Amino acid sequence: MLVSARSFAEYRAMFALTDGDLGPGRRILDCPAGAASFVAEAGRRGIDAVAADREYAVHREELGLLVERETGFKRDRLARETADFARSWYNGADDLVRRWSAGARLFRADIAARPERYVAAALPELPFADGSFDLVLSSHLVFSYANRLGGEFQRDALLELARVARREVRVFPLVVYDTGERYPGLERLREELAGAGIGSRVEQVAYEFQPGADEMLVLACTGYRPPARPAAQRAGAVDDPVRWRHREPGG
């Protein structure tokens, strides 16, 4: 799996984010975030956002350097793999490397300056309390690597993302990277989520890089009541380094 460093602008397009989604009083989780510059750029705009990724347990500031080195080293492979991809966002492999390198530099500076915004965590178990975030964003994992992660991962990951979301979860894309096809178990999975009290819809977005990858799954979490977590999991929750807005009076 290639660690990415996508930008704030890409996130806005991938997840159809509006000014209201990013407005005052909204708290956002990016999971898994990799070395994306979304949280860094969001912070510059006064947006309350947190990143979570398993790589933060081992690689933190150096993750940005890793992205720059890896994308440069794998430039020819990227060129081959993306030869048939849309050119509406990246103008070829060299442009992708340039943009990801720029995003990685922003990420590296921000994780050094605001380390509390970057939490070491991995799906399908996150160290956050129920309903910690208004909006949860998840890109290029749940369905992108569905054929490598096993059949139960998608369900467990989406239930966990819904658990920590107060309002919505948005997952992009719905296409399996290796096959280029939409995840075949999507409708069955949506039925399972509906049975758990999580409504969903598929929404087209104004972003496409991999052919056909222009849809996101939106989960409505307002009415979802997750089952009680085992005591061991509750004990492993992190002490929130930044106060969650929903815990404050009037939040």
C-alpha positions in Angstrom: 0.0 0.0 0.0 1.4 3.4 -1.0 1.2 6.1 1.7 -0.4 9.1 0.2 -0.3 12.9 0.9 -3.5 14.2 -0.6 -4.4 17.9 -0.2 -7.2 19.9 1.4 -8.5 20.7 -2.0 -8.7 17.0 -2.9 -10.5 16.2 0.2 -13.1 18.9 -0.5 -13.7 17.3 -4.0 -13.5 13.6 -2.9 -16.0 14.1 0.0 -18.1 16.9 -1.5 -17.3 19.0 1.5 -19.3 22.2 1.8 -18.6 25.3 3.8 -21.2 24.1 6.2 -19.4 20.8 6.7 -16.3 22.7 7.6 -17.9 25.5 9.6 -17.6 26.6 13.2 -18.6 24.0 15.8 -17.8 21.0 13.5 -15.2 18.5 14.5 -13.8 16.2 11.8 -11.8 13.0 11.9 -9.6 11.9 9.0 -9.0 8.1 9.3 -6.7 6.7 7.9 -5.0 10.0 7.2 -1.5 8.9 6.1 0.6 11.9 5.3 -2.3 13.9 3.9 -2.1 17.7 4.5 -5.9 17.9 5.1 -5.6 18.4 8.9 -2.6 20.8 8.5 -4.5 22.9 6.0 -7.7 22.7 7.9 -5.9 24.0 11.0 -4.7 27.1 9.0 -8.4 27.8 8.2 -9.5 27.4 11.8 -11.2 24.1 11.2 -11.3 21.6 14.1 -9.8 18.4 12.6 -7.9 15.4 13.9 -5.9 12.7 11.9 -5.6 9.1 12.9 -3.3 6.5 11.3 -1.5 3.4 12.5 1.8 4.7 11.0 1.9 7.5 13.7 2.8 4.9 16.3 6.2 4.3 14.5 6.6 7.1 11.9 5.5 10.6 12.7 7.4 13.5 11.2 9.5 11.1 9.1 6.3 9.8 7.4 6.3 12.9 5.2 9.9 12.2 4.2 9.0 8.6 3.5 6.2 9.7 1.1 8.6 12.0 -0.8 11.2 9.3 -1.1 8.7 6.5 -1.9 6.8 8.4 -4.6 10.0 9.6 -6.2 11.4 6.1 -6.1 8.2 4.6 -7.5 7.6 7.3 -10.1 7.9 4.9 -13.0 5.6 2.4 -11.4 3.1 5.1 -10.7 3.3 6.2 -14.3 2.5 2.7 -15.5 -0.3 2.1 -13.0 -2.0 5.4 -13.7 -1.5 5.6 -17.4 -5.2 5.1 -18.1 -6.4 7.3 -15.1 -8.3 10.6 -15.6 -6.2 13.7 -16.0 -8.8 16.0 -14.4 -6.8 16.2 -11.2 -3.2 15.1 -11.8 -1.4 15.8 -15.0 0.5 12.6 -15.0 2.9 10.9 -12.6 5.3 13.8 -12.3 2.5 16.1 -11.2 1.3 13.5 -8.7 4.8 13.2 -7.2 5.1 17.0 -7.0 1.8 17.5 -5.3 2.1 14.6 -2.9 5.6 15.9 -2.0 4.2 19.3 -1.3 1.4 17.8 0.9 3.9 15.7 2.7 5.9 18.8 3.6 2.9 20.5 5.1 2.0 17.3 7.0 5.5 17.1 8.4 5.5 20.7 9.6 2.1 20.4 11.2 2.6 17.1 13.0 5.8 18.6 14.6 3.9 21.8 15.6 0.6 20.2 16.7 1.4 16.6 17.6 -1.9 16.2 19.6 -3.8 16.4 16.3 -2.3 13.2 15.1 -3.3 10.0 16.9 -1.8 6.6 16.4 -4.8 4.3 15.7 -6.0 1.7 13.2 -9.3 0.4 12.0 -11.3 -1.5 13.0 -10.7 -0.3 16.6 -10.2 3.4 17.3 -9.3 4.9 20.7 -12.0 7.5 20.7 -15.2 7.8 22.7 -18.6 7.3 21.0 -19.7 10.3 19.0 -16.4 12.2 19.3 -16.7 13.7 15.9 -19.4 15.4 13.9 -18.0 14.2 10.6 -15.7 11.3 9.8 -13.8 11.0 6.5 -12.1 7.8 5.3 -10.3 7.6 2.0 -8.6 4.9 0.0 -8.7 2.0 2.4 -12.0 0.4 3.3 -13.0 -0.5 -0.3 -9.8 0.3 -2.1 -8.0 -2.7 -0.6 -11.1 -4.8 0.0 -9.6 -7.8 -1.7 -6.6 -7.7 0.6 -8.2 -6.9 4.0 -10.7 -9.8 4.2 -14.5 -10.0 4.1 -15.3 -8.8 7.6 -13.0 -5.8 7.6 -15.4 -3.5 5.7 -18.3 -4.1 8.0 -16.2 -3.8 11.2 -14.4 -0.7 9.9 -17.6 1.1 8.9 -19.3 0.2 12.2 -16.3 1.6 14.1 -16.3 4.8 12.0 -20.0 5.2 12.7 -19.5 4.7 16.4 -17.2 7.7 16.7 -19.3 9.9 14.4 -22.2 12.0 15.7 -23.6 12.8 12.3 -22.0 11.3 9.2 -19.3 9.1 7.8 -18.1 9.6 4.3 -16.0 6.9 2.6 -14.2 7.3 -0.8 -13.8 5.6 -3.2 -16.1 2.6 -3.7 -13.8 1.0 -6.3 -11.3 -1.8 -5.5 -7.9 -0.5 -6.6 -6.6 -3.8 -8.0 -9.6 -4.6 -10.1 -11.0 -1.2 -11.0 -14.5 -2.4 -10.2 -17.0 -1.2 -7.6 -16.8 -3.3 -4.4 -19.1 -6.2 -5.2 -20.5 -6.6 -1.6 -21.6 -3.0 -1.3 -25.3 -3.5 -1.4 -25.2 -6.5 1.0 -23.0 -4.4 3.3 -25.5 -1.5 3.2 -28.3 -3.9 4.2 -26.3 -5.0 7.2 -25.6 -1.4 8.2 -29.3 -0.6 7.9 -30.1 -3.5 10.2 -27.8 -2.0 12.8 -29.6 1.4 12.5 -27.2 3.1 10.1 -28.8 4.5 6.9 -26.6 5.0 3.9 -26.6 6.5 0.4 -24.2 6.5 -2.5 -23.3 9.9 -3.8 -21.4 10.9 -6.9 -18.7 13.5 -6.4 -16.9 15.9 -8.7 -13.6 14.0 -8.4 -12.2 11.2 -10.4 -8.6 9.9 -10.8 -8.9 6.1 -10.9 -11.5 5.4 -13.7 -14.9 4.9 -12.2 -13.9 6.1 -8.8 -16.2 9.0 -8.5 -18.6 7.9 -5.8 -18.6 8.0 -2.0 -20.6 6.1 0.6 -22.4 8.4 3.1 -23.5 6.9 6.5 -26.1 8.6 8.5 -25.1 8.1 12.1 -27.5 10.4 14.1 -29.8 7.6 15.1 -27.1 4.9 15.6 -26.7 3.5 19.1 -23.5 1.4 19.1 -23.4 -1.6 21.5 -21.5 -1.1 24.7 -17.7 -1.6 24.3 -15.9 -4.2 26.4 -14.2 -2.7 29.5 -10.7 -3.5 28.1 -11.4 -1.4 25.0 -12.8 1.5 27.1 -9.7 1.4 29.2 -7.5 1.6 26.1 -9.1 4.9 25.0 -6.8 7.8 24.7 -7.2 10.9 26.9 -8.3 13.4 24.4 -5.5 16.0 24.1 -7.9 18.5 22.6 -11.3 18.9 24.2 -14.1 17.4 22.2 -16.7 20.0 21.4 -19.6 17.8 22.2 -18.5 17.4 25.8 -18.6 21.2 26.4 -21.8 22.9 27.5 -23.9 23.8 24.5 -21.7 21.6 22.2 
